[in-house]
Amino acid sequence: MKVGHLFFDHADNLRKVNLRYAHGSQLKEFFQKWLENYPDPYPQRYRKSIPFGWVQKNGTLLMTITNGEVTFPEAVQSADFQSTDI
């Protein structure tokens, strides 16, 4: 449960896309339940999902893309940086 997971959600025909992160330790409750019911022998596919509401509430929003442009986090312009001569 040490690996982080990325979650994408989208709306309006991909005009708005959000990227969220959750650490594996946050998802332990889901993984433990799944492992208890994990089939043996393993089938070709064993798909499970994290509820979208949980991801929205608990995931860390890393980035939002709106109409093809990053709108979160706010872009930093190069003019915002001051030159530092050493």
C-alpha positions as CSV (number, residue, x, y, z in Angstrom):
1,M,0.0,0.0,0.0
2,K,3.0,2.3,-0.6
3,V,2.3,3.2,-4.2
4,G,0.4,6.4,-5.1
5,H,-2.3,6.4,-7.7
6,L,-3.4,9.0,-10.2
7,F,-7.0,9.6,-11.1
8,F,-8.3,11.5,-14.1
9,D,-11.8,12.8,-14.5
10,H,-13.2,14.7,-17.4
11,A,-16.2,16.6,-18.5
12,D,-17.6,18.5,-21.5
13,N,-16.0,16.2,-24.1
14,L,-12.6,16.5,-22.5
15,R,-12.7,20.3,-22.4
16,K,-12.1,20.1,-18.7
17,V,-9.8,17.5,-17.2
18,N,-8.7,17.1,-13.6
19,L,-5.8,15.1,-12.3
20,R,-5.8,14.0,-8.6
21,Y,-3.4,11.9,-6.5
22,A,-4.0,9.6,-3.6
23,H,-1.3,7.7,-1.7
24,G,-1.7,4.0,-1.4
25,S,-2.1,4.2,2.4
26,Q,-5.2,6.3,1.9
27,L,-6.7,3.6,-0.3
28,K,-5.9,0.7,2.1
29,E,-9.5,0.2,3.1
30,F,-10.4,-0.5,-0.5
31,F,-7.5,-2.7,-1.3
32,Q,-7.9,-4.9,1.8
33,K,-11.6,-5.6,0.9
34,W,-10.6,-6.5,-2.6
35,L,-7.8,-8.8,-1.5
36,E,-10.1,-10.7,0.8
37,N,-12.3,-11.5,-2.3
38,Y,-9.5,-12.0,-4.8
39,P,-10.3,-15.1,-6.8
40,D,-8.0,-18.0,-6.9
41,P,-7.2,-19.0,-9.6
42,Y,-6.8,-15.5,-11.0
43,P,-9.1,-14.7,-14.0
44,Q,-8.0,-12.8,-17.0
45,R,-9.4,-9.5,-15.5
46,Y,-10.1,-8.5,-11.9
47,R,-11.4,-4.9,-12.1
48,K,-12.3,-2.8,-9.2
49,S,-12.8,1.0,-8.8
50,I,-12.5,3.7,-6.3
51,P,-15.7,5.7,-5.9
52,F,-15.5,9.1,-7.7
53,G,-16.9,10.9,-4.7
54,W,-14.1,9.5,-2.5
55,V,-11.5,10.6,-5.0
56,Q,-13.0,14.2,-5.2
57,K,-13.1,14.5,-1.4
58,N,-9.8,12.8,-0.5
59,G,-7.5,13.1,-3.6
60,T,-5.1,16.0,-3.9
61,L,-5.9,18.1,-7.0
62,L,-2.6,18.3,-9.0
63,M,-3.7,19.9,-12.2
64,T,-6.8,21.1,-14.2
65,I,-6.8,21.5,-17.9
66,T,-9.5,23.6,-19.4
67,N,-9.9,23.9,-23.2
68,G,-6.4,22.5,-23.7
69,E,-4.7,25.0,-21.3
70,V,-3.4,24.3,-17.7
71,T,-5.7,26.4,-15.5
72,F,-4.6,24.9,-12.1
73,P,-2.1,25.4,-10.7
74,E,-1.9,29.0,-11.9
75,A,0.9,29.3,-14.5
76,V,4.0,31.2,-13.4
77,Q,5.3,33.7,-15.9
78,S,9.1,34.0,-16.4
79,A,8.7,37.7,-15.7
80,D,7.7,36.8,-12.2
81,F,11.2,35.5,-11.5
82,Q,13.9,37.9,-10.5
83,S,17.4,37.3,-11.7
84,T,19.9,36.4,-9.0
85,D,23.5,37.0,-9.8
86,I,25.9,35.0,-7.7
